[in-house]
Amino acid sequence: MDRSKFYMTTTEKIANAKKRIDELERLIKYWNNSNHDEAKVVNFTMNNKNKVA
């Protein structure tokens, strides 16, 4: 079995890391966009009548 096929080169690791960084930067820009404030807030109502302490 050729194990070299299972290992990523340093160049491949850097390329994959760059892709992840780019995706995270896009998500941060999306989250910081004031047009999406309503998506950041989640309101949950709780029904405590059937809860046992």
C-alpha atoms as one frame of an Amber mdcrd trajectory, in Angstrom:
protein
   0.000   0.000   0.000   1.329   3.417  -0.968   1.051   5.561   2.174   2.192
   8.720   0.394  -1.319   9.089  -1.036  -2.733   9.576   2.480  -0.455  12.425
   3.513  -1.003  16.010   2.475   1.929  18.091   1.365   2.721  21.348   3.120
   1.400  23.217   0.087  -1.917  21.342   0.283  -2.198  22.048   4.013  -1.600
  25.750   3.411  -4.171  25.816   0.595  -6.781  24.099   2.786  -6.053  26.456
   5.689  -6.417  29.465   3.363  -9.807  28.161   2.186 -10.977  27.795   5.808
  -9.715  31.293   6.686 -11.510  32.774   3.675 -14.731  31.028   4.658 -14.454
  32.271   8.247 -13.820  35.822   7.040 -16.944  35.644   4.869 -18.971  34.403
   7.848 -17.647  37.195  10.082 -18.582  39.803   7.464 -22.042  38.248   7.192
 -22.534  38.226  10.976 -21.340  41.833  11.267 -23.723  42.999   8.570 -26.399
  45.108  10.265 -29.023  43.849   7.787 -28.860  40.434   9.423 -29.344  41.499
  13.067 -32.673  39.684  13.269 -30.900  36.411  12.443 -28.581  36.823  15.453
 -31.394  37.033  18.021 -33.206  33.868  19.005 -36.067  34.017  21.473 -37.135
  30.801  23.144 -40.232  30.572  25.283 -40.149  28.012  28.068 -43.047  26.135
  29.529 -42.092  25.410  33.146 -45.381  23.841  34.178 -44.226  20.255  33.671
 -40.681  20.648  34.962 -39.540  18.761  38.047 -37.036  20.519  40.294
